[in-house]
Amino acid sequence: MATIEKTQQDTSVLEAVDINHEIVLFNDDVNTFDHVIETLISVCNHTAIQAEQCAILVHYKGKCTVKTGSFEELKPQCTQLLEAGLSAEII
C-alpha cells in the first residue's frame, strides 16, 4: 500500500481553494446608482471609482463580482448588502 505525504504545495492549493468565493451583485429595477455606490463603499470598502465601475457593470451586464475571499469573510458583507436592499449572493 502506498503512503501519501502532505507537501507544502498541497497546503497552498487548499488555502487557495478556501478563498475562492465571490459576492456577485445582480441588477434590479429598484436601487439607484447612488445607493449601490454608497453601499459598496461602506460594506465592501470599495473606492468611489471601484463602486461606480461595479454599478455600471451590474447595470449593463446584469451582474458583477464585487468582492472575493473566504466564505467566512464574505458572509457578513453579503448579509449587509441584502439588508440594504441589493440583490447579491455568494458563489
Sequence and secondary structure as in RCSB ss.txt:
>XXXX:A:sequence
MATIEKTQQDTSVLEAVDINHEIVLFNDDVNTFDHVIETLISVCNHTAIQAEQCAILVHYKGKCTVKTGSFEELK
PQCTQLLEAGLSAEII
>XXXX:A:secstr
       HHHHHHHHHHHT EEEEEE  SSS HHHHHHHHHHHH   HHHHHHHHHHHHHHSEEEEEEE HHHHH
HHHHHHHHTT EEEE 
